[in-house]
Amino acid sequence: MKLYSAAAIVLLSHVAESFVSQTTLSVTSTLSSTAEPLVEVNNDADEQKKQKRQQLKQALLGKIGSPSSNNFISDPLLVDPMTKEPLSLSLKGPILGSNAGVRLTLKSASDSERVFEGRSDAYINLLEPISDDKDEKTSVSTSPILASLLTLTPPPVRSLVANISSNSDLEYIPMRDLFTDPSVSFAYERGWRQGFAAAGFPGADKEFDLAKEYFAPVIDKKRSSGENNVVVDMSCATGLFTRRFTTSGEYDRVIACDYSDSMLTEARRRIRADSDIASSNTQLDLVRCDVAKIPFKSNSIDAFHAGAAMHCWPEIEESLKEIHRVLVPGGRYFASTFLGTYFQNVANLEKTSNGGSDVEPSMQAFQYFPTVEGLRDLLLNAGFDDDKVDVEVIGAACVIIRCEK
């Protein structure tokens, strides 16, 4: 089976568009030696357009990869987030005469009912498959206004409103759903992120340099062997680090991931506005996903970055295990987060409003990492070896994590 990325389909779709202006109605053998030649069409313009589109789609897919024994084409990295099975990749909808981007369909190799979708001008949604199942809980992230209001309410009210009964069809997790609010996405690079300096965060440029320096040995090793390298920017938010990874020229493929639709939408807007990205040779993909169910193959990622993110991961143990799973042997994880002392006032307020009792983790505003030792234990339990884990505190409460698989 030949493996090709979703971005390759997007790139080659532009090649396909160039054929629209040609007077001949055949697809040349340079596009696909296996594609069947176009037949003569009648004078019906609609039928002619339909046949052109269909033939060009076939030629495009034939160029991208040869059918395997299972007769499907797949991205070299993307998998079903639950089953970890490969995803077949196909174009969906018109690919001609439109500047709106290409629609992609990704289908699980083992379960044809698990179908995901995406767009080249937005992101690939691997958070959950398309489904008509109405019995599953709906995340409050689908209602950004409610998400932001609930985050500001006392813990007992959060529980009553968001999880009123075991049969509730509404699910709310503060540390996750706050960032689905479009107002937060709008503010993130307009003062919000800059405020992290009070905790000791070194600033985006300096943090990027630290990550790039740590990733360098594994990236250089891949480059010297003639293999392409891949870096993941998890919980990418508005693409603050994604854009730096992409324009650095150090990485062959950058995959930016986030749970929030509004963050990915803002990230895409900023990416479009960046002329350096437009001229970059780095392949850039945006993927909506859950860090506790990472949709990448095991042993496939060279470098994994998570800037100011871990304190917002509800399933922290499972998330770190997933990061360890997807890293190649020798792959590296670089992260920044807050030590719990930074959120002490928030934690105290939650406890007070909860009648003096500790708030259950799912209703906390953030993960409160109390100590460096506690963070190390989380990383060791995820599978990292003790001698390959470094946890450093800089400033008042900024934690820098470096791990090697």
Residue pairs with C-beta under 8 A, 6 or more apart in sequence:
1 65
1 68
1 69
1 70
1 72
1 73
1 74
2 64
2 65
2 66
2 68
2 73
3 65
3 73
3 74
3 75
3 76
4 64
4 65
4 73
4 74
4 75
4 76
4 89
5 75
5 76
5 77
5 253
5 283
5 285
6 75
6 78
6 89
6 104
6 106
6 118
6 120
6 124
6 285
7 120
7 283
7 284
7 285
8 64
8 283
9 60
9 64
9 89
9 91
9 102
9 104
9 120
10 101
10 102
10 120
12 60
12 63
12 64
13 60
13 91
13 95
13 102
13 120
15 31
15 60
15 63
16 31
16 56
16 57
16 59
16 60
16 95
16 96
17 95
17 96
17 97
19 27
19 52
19 56
20 52
20 96
20 97
25 38
25 40
25 41
25 48
25 51
25 52
26 37
26 38
27 35
27 37
27 38
27 55
27 56
27 58
27 59
31 59
31 60
31 62
31 63
32 58
32 59
32 60
32 62
32 63
33 62
34 62
34 66
35 55
35 58
35 59
35 62
36 55
36 58
38 51
38 52
38 55
39 51
41 47
41 48
41 51
42 48
52 96
53 94
53 95
53 96
56 95
56 96
57 91
57 95
60 91
60 95
61 73
61 90
61 91
64 73
65 73
67 73
70 109
72 86
72 88
72 89
72 107
72 109
73 88
73 89
73 90
74 86
74 87
74 88
74 89
74 109
75 87
75 89
75 106
76 297
76 300
77 230
77 255
77 296
77 297
77 300
77 301
78 86
78 87
78 89
78 106
78 124
78 126
78 287
78 295
78 296
78 297
79 85
79 86
79 87
79 295
79 296
79 297
80 86
80 87
80 108
80 109
80 110
80 111
80 114
80 116
80 295
81 126
81 127
81 289
81 290
81 293
81 294
81 295
82 114
82 293
83 108
83 110
83 111
83 114
84 297
84 298
85 108
85 109
85 110
85 111
86 109
86 297
87 106
87 107
87 108
87 109
87 116
88 106
88 107
88 108
88 109
89 104
89 105
89 106
90 104
90 105
90 107
91 102
91 103
91 104
91 105
92 103
92 104
92 105
92 117
93 102
93 103
95 102
100 119
100 121
101 119
101 120
101 121
101 122
102 119
102 120
102 121
103 117
103 118
103 119
104 117
104 118
104 119
104 120
104 124
105 115
105 116
105 117
106 115
106 116
106 117
106 118
106 124
106 126
107 114
107 115
107 116
108 114
108 115
108 129
113 129
114 129
115 129
115 130
116 124
116 125
116 126
116 129
116 130
117 124
117 125
117 130
118 124
118 125
118 126
121 268
122 264
122 265
122 268
122 286
123 264
123 268
123 286
123 287
123 288
124 285
124 286
124 287
124 288
125 288
126 287
126 288
126 289
126 295
127 259
127 288
127 289
127 290
137 168
137 169
137 170
137 171
138 169
138 170
138 171
139 171
139 172
139 173
139 177
140 146
140 147
140 150
140 162
140 170
140 171
140 172
140 177
141 147
141 176
141 177
141 180
141 259
141 260
141 261
144 180
144 181
144 182
144 183
144 262
145 181
146 172
147 172
147 177
147 178
147 180
147 181
148 178
148 181
148 183
148 184
150 157
150 158
150 161
150 162
150 172
150 174
150 177
151 158
151 174
151 177
151 178
151 365
153 161
154 350
154 353
154 354
155 350
155 353
155 354
155 359
155 363
155 364
156 353
156 354
156 355
158 172
158 174
158 363
159 363
161 172
162 168
162 170
162 171
162 172
163 170
163 171
163 172
164 170
173 314
173 362
174 363
174 364
174 365
175 311
175 312
175 313
175 314
175 364
175 365
175 366
175 367
176 259
176 312
176 313
176 314
178 184
178 312
178 365
179 185
179 237
179 258
179 259
179 260
179 262
179 263
179 312
180 259
180 260
180 261
180 262
180 263
181 262
182 262
182 265
182 266
184 192
184 262
185 237
185 238
185 260
185 262
185 263
185 265
185 266
186 266
188 237
188 238
188 240
188 263
188 266
189 238
189 240
189 270
193 204
193 237
193 240
193 308
196 308
196 398
197 203
198 396
199 338
199 339
199 342
199 395
199 396
199 397
199 398
200 393
200 394
200 395
200 396
200 397
200 398
201 207
201 308
201 336
201 395
201 398
202 210
202 394
202 398
204 240
204 241
204 244
204 307
205 244
207 241
207 307
207 336
208 241
208 244
208 245
208 248
210 334
210 400
211 241
211 303
211 305
211 307
211 334
212 248
212 250
214 332
214 334
214 402
215 231
215 250
215 302
215 303
215 305
215 332
215 334
217 332
218 229
218 302
218 303
218 328
218 330
218 331
218 332
219 229
219 231
219 250
219 251
219 302
219 303
221 330
222 228
222 229
222 302
223 229
228 252
228 253
229 251
229 252
229 253
229 302
229 303
230 251
230 252
230 253
230 254
230 255
230 300
230 301
230 302
230 303
231 245
231 251
231 253
231 254
231 255
231 301
231 302
231 303
231 304
231 305
232 254
232 255
232 256
232 257
232 296
232 301
232 303
232 304
232 305
232 326
233 239
233 241
233 242
233 245
233 254
233 255
233 256
233 257
233 305
233 306
233 307
234 257
234 258
234 291
234 294
234 304
234 305
234 306
234 309
234 323
235 257
235 258
235 259
235 291
235 306
235 307
235 309
235 312
235 313
236 242
236 256
236 257
236 258
236 263
236 264
236 267
236 286
237 258
237 260
237 263
237 266
237 267
238 263
238 266
238 267
238 270
239 256
239 266
239 267
239 268
239 270
239 271
240 307
241 305
241 307
242 254
242 256
242 267
242 271
242 284
243 270
243 271
243 274
243 277
245 251
245 254
245 282
245 305
246 254
246 271
246 277
246 280
246 282
246 284
247 274
247 276
247 277
247 280
247 282
249 280
249 281
249 282
251 282
251 303
252 282
252 283
253 282
253 283
253 284
253 285
254 282
254 283
254 284
254 285
255 284
255 285
255 286
255 287
255 296
256 264
256 267
256 284
256 285
256 286
256 287
257 286
257 287
257 288
257 289
257 291
257 294
258 264
258 267
258 288
258 289
259 288
259 289
259 290
259 291
260 288
261 288
264 286
264 288
267 286
268 286
271 277
271 284
271 286
277 284
287 295
289 295
291 306
291 309
291 313
291 315
291 319
291 322
291 323
292 313
292 314
292 315
292 318
292 319
292 322
293 322
294 322
294 323
294 325
294 326
296 326
297 326
298 325
298 326
299 325
299 326
299 327
299 328
299 329
300 326
300 328
301 326
301 327
301 328
301 331
302 327
302 328
302 331
302 332
303 331
303 332
303 333
303 334
304 323
304 326
304 327
304 331
304 332
304 333
304 334
305 333
305 334
305 335
306 323
306 333
306 334
306 335
306 336
306 337
307 335
307 336
308 336
308 337
308 338
309 335
309 336
309 337
310 316
310 319
310 335
310 337
310 367
310 369
310 401
311 337
311 338
311 343
311 366
311 367
311 368
311 369
312 366
312 367
313 319
313 367
314 361
314 362
316 367
316 378
317 378
317 381
317 382
320 378
320 379
320 381
320 382
321 381
321 382
321 383
323 333
323 382
324 333
324 382
324 383
324 384
324 405
325 383
327 333
327 405
328 405
329 405
330 404
330 405
331 404
331 405
332 402
332 403
332 404
332 405
333 384
333 401
333 402
333 403
333 404
333 405
334 400
334 401
334 402
335 400
335 401
336 398
336 399
336 400
336 401
337 369
337 399
337 401
338 366
338 369
338 397
338 398
338 399
339 369
339 370
339 371
339 372
339 393
339 397
339 398
339 399
340 347
340 367
340 368
340 369
340 370
340 371
341 370
341 396
341 397
342 396
342 397
343 365
343 366
343 368
346 365
346 366
347 364
347 368
350 359
350 363
350 364
350 365
351 357
351 358
351 359
361 367
369 375
369 399
372 391
372 393
372 399
375 391
375 399
375 401
376 386
376 389
376 391
379 389
379 391
379 401
379 403
380 386
380 389
383 405
384 403
384 404
384 405
388 403
388 404
388 405
389 401
389 402
389 403
390 401
390 402
390 403
391 399
391 400
391 401
392 399
392 400
392 401
392 402
393 399
393 400
394 400
